[in-house]
Structures are given as structure tokens and as C-alpha cells.
Amino acid sequence: MTRNHIRVAIVGTGFSGLGMAIRLRETGIPFVVFERSSDVGGTWRDNTYPGCQCDVPSHLYSFSFAPNPEWSRTYSPQPEIWAYLRDCVDRYSIGPHILFDHEVIDAGWDEDEGVWRLDTTGGSWTADVLISGNGGLSEPAIPRLPGLESFEGTYFHSAAWDHSHDLSGRKVAVIGTGASAIQFIPRIQPVVESVHVFQRTAAWVLPHTDRPTTETERRLYRRFPMLQKAVRAAIYGAREILVLGLAKNTRLLRPLELIARRHLRNQVPDRELRRKLIPRFAPGCKRLLLSNDYLPTLLRPNVELVTEGIEEVGPRSIVTADGTEREIDTIIFGTGFRVTDNPVMDKLRGSDGRSLAKVWADGGMRAYLGTSVAGFPNLFLLTGPNTGIGHTSLLVMIEAQIRYVMDCLRLMEHRDIARVEVKPDVLAAFNDELQDKTGPTVWSSGGCSSWYLDADGRNATLWPDFTWKFKLRTRRFDENDYVLTPAKPSGSG
């Protein structure tokens, strides 16, 4: 089989993959980006459900080196973020480096040749370095409900919205009440006959401060780019303060709880309904939600909040644990993503032939600085384990990782290094440090179960500290943490 060879292979065209590609192109290192879809954008391409919007302020949810003065709102809607990413492709001329409709179906390290062998739906490649930009929110999770296979209506996940299915007059079941569901439920409520919202656990809902930006603001940002950077820095600083409560002293989250309780009391006068909507855990233990219209929507006459567990799904109904059967013709899953069991883990095989999934099966997901895994040479994970955040923009972490990887690649170029692999003891020590820090955080002690934690209750997703500390840790590539193997001299066996 003929294989093309490239210096660096990137998988995915979300913020991670595109950010990495932009920096590589600036440096002149040859690369190819593999994208399984026919367009760029990752999760911001795929999530097209009604009302989809970022819950991080617009000025902070963009590359620091590519500010956008044209955001129409203080919290960007999905179409604008997707357009921003496509604009970055054009602005930095990385389109020719992207291979669309090339899904990576297998990637294994060839120990003899010292390269990654990649099989894609569009051909086979080898690469000296592999960079995974597959985001944690790329694979929708649909729960295994008894009887779902017998359902005769239409069902889909919010991340794969079926726009061909007209919801007008439909009897809809929404399963899940997370960040996506609270955005689309108010949008579909006016057109459906009924919507039954199946809530497993309540979540803290805070008032949303989103508003349209003014033309004056946009004009000032265009004329004075430093002003927008100053606003970005102020937002970043304010968000970092939340870490004091989330990761240092959970009692400091009490003001957030009081704000959320007042918001609930103001928007839901029905005491019994309000009781069902009060979480039994600390704010921040699960993702904090922002909305001004979700709670009032639950009061509409065609909306029902269901808190009993689902017993089974029938051909045209859902039966709950109390025996109630509700007629349903459409099911929309707002049930999140496969974060700790992402299928990409099965596709990456290290130097001993084992997949990342098998390596992580014992002890959970772990990577040094969320980036490198022992036994997987020349592999770099962007938004890997413990790089998620619950208070600020993921772009802060992504850019820090990109700088770290670029520093390593420059070292490999200048020193003619063929292979880099993090030392197992370095990875183990780092992982122990993370878990020690996670203990007192709200995510582990706040009284909830969430997608932040794996099946063993271990935090495998979030960075349990200030993001500026992560930026300090990744400001340069420390070769002492890695085993470096020089390239063989030309002509040697």
C-alpha cells in the first residue's frame, strides 16, 4: 500500500486543530490536517440546534492573536463562531493543508520505522508527529434506554439536530437538562404540541448577561484593537477569581448559590415546581448554566418537567418509574458527550500496539500536562485529560498547549530529534499531583456526579487550579521530562 509522508499530521479542524495549523504554517513546518467532515469547525460546525450559543463571553472565546471586533453579541451565537473559524482558515491561508472527508480510522506507531501510520477514509499516510485535535465534545452520548430500538417515532441528539424533521405540532420528549437543552427548549416550545422535559438532576441556573453589542463598541474595537484586548484581559481576570471557590474554598461559592436561588424564585412562582428545580449539590459541582428564558418556559401550559426516572421507551411512548405513560412521537437527547470514553481512544495505538483506550482502562485517562502519554512517542493531545475548565474559555488552555507543542517541535528541528516520549515517572508524578489538588475542589466534594468524573469518580477532565498556572507550566518544553532519541545519521543502518 502506497503511503504519503508528512512531517506533522493534525486530526480535526476545531479550535485546537486550526490553532495548531496556523502556528505550524507560520513556522514553515510541513503539515496536513485530516478532517472527517466536508467543512471546518468541529463542535461549532456540528451543533446547529436552535438557540446554540457559547456560554463564555465573546471576547474571550477567540484566538488571542485573532480578535474579532464584529461579534454581534457579548456571548456569541453558533453561526458567528463557525464563521469566525472559517475566516481564520482564509486569513491564515491554511485551507490548502486541509484534507476534507478524511476520517482517521486507525493510527499506530511503527516502532521499527519511527513514524505514525495513519489509515483514513481518503487514503493512507505516515507522519513523524501526530497531533490529535479531537475535542472532548465531538462524540454525542445517547443513553441506553430500554426499548429505544422499538421507538417508531424520530429521535436524535442535539449535537446532530435533524432539521428535516418538522417539530410543528409534535409531542416531544427532551431527555437531559444540561447546557444545550436549556438553550433549545425555549426555542421549540412555541411550535410543538407538547414537550416533556426529563430531568435526572436539577442544575444551578444563573441570570444571563448576554446582550447585543452596539455599533459604537464594534467601531471602537476596529479602530483601537488594544481596547478589545484590554476588555478580554479584564474578562479573563474576573473569571479566574471563580477558581477561588471552585478549587480552593467551596464556601466562597455561597454568593453564586444565593444568586441562583433568587433567580429561580423570581422566575418560578410555583413552589412545587421550584422544589424540583433546586439542586442538591454545590454550585459548580456540575456545569453552571446561564439562561433567562429556560425557567419561565417550564411554566408554559404545553411543558411538563418530569423528574421520575425512565422505565422504558415504547413504540410511541415513554413510561416512567411511577408507571405513567406519556405519548411521544419525537425524542431529543440533550445528554452530552462521550468525554471519558471517546471512541478516538480506540484508534490510537502506541509503541506496544495497545490502544489509548486499553492503556487508560487501568487508572483512567491521564496525560502529562494534558498533552503527552508514556508509550505514545511523538503524539500530542490537544484538550487532553485535565485540560477542561469550568469557569473560563477553553481557548486559554488550547493556546497554552499549542505553544508547548511548538516549543517541542522547534527543539526537534534544531537538534535533529526523531522521537520524544514523556517519562513514565514524570507522568505518574504529575497525575498524583493533579488528584491531590482535585480532592478539595467542588467537583469532587460538591455532592454530585458529573461528566467531569470518570466511572471511578476520578477527575479526568478538569484542570483543578488557575489557568495562569497551566500557562506557566507549559510556557516551555522541558526536555528533562522526556526521553529524546536523535535521528539516525544518514546512511546508517
Buried (B, 14 or more C-beta within 10 A) or exposed (E): EEBEEBBBBBBBBBBBBBBBBBBBBEEEBEBBBBBBBEBBBBBBBBBBBBBBBBBBBBBBBBBBEBBBBBBEBBBBBBEBBBBBBBEBBEEBEBEEBBBBEBBBEBBBBEEEEBBBBBBBEBBEBBBBBBBBBBBBBBBBBBEEBEBBEEBEBBBBBBBEBBEEEEBEEBBBBBBBBBBBBBBBBBBBBEBBEBBBBBBBBBBBBBBBEBEEBEEEBBEBBEEEEEBBBEBBEEBBEEBBEBBEBBBBEBEBBEEBBEBBBEBBEEBBEEEEBBEBBBBEBBBBBBBBBBBBBBBBBBEBEBBBBBBEEBBBBBEBBBBBEEEEEBBBBBBBBBBBBBBBBBEBBEBBBBBEEBBBBBBBEEEBBBBBBBBBBBBBBBBBBBBBBBBBBBBBBBBBBBBBBBBBBBBBBEBBEEEEBBBBBBBEEBBBEBBEEBBEBBEEBBBBBBEBEBBBBBEEEBBBBBBBBBBBEBBEBBEEBBBEBBBBBEBEEEEEE
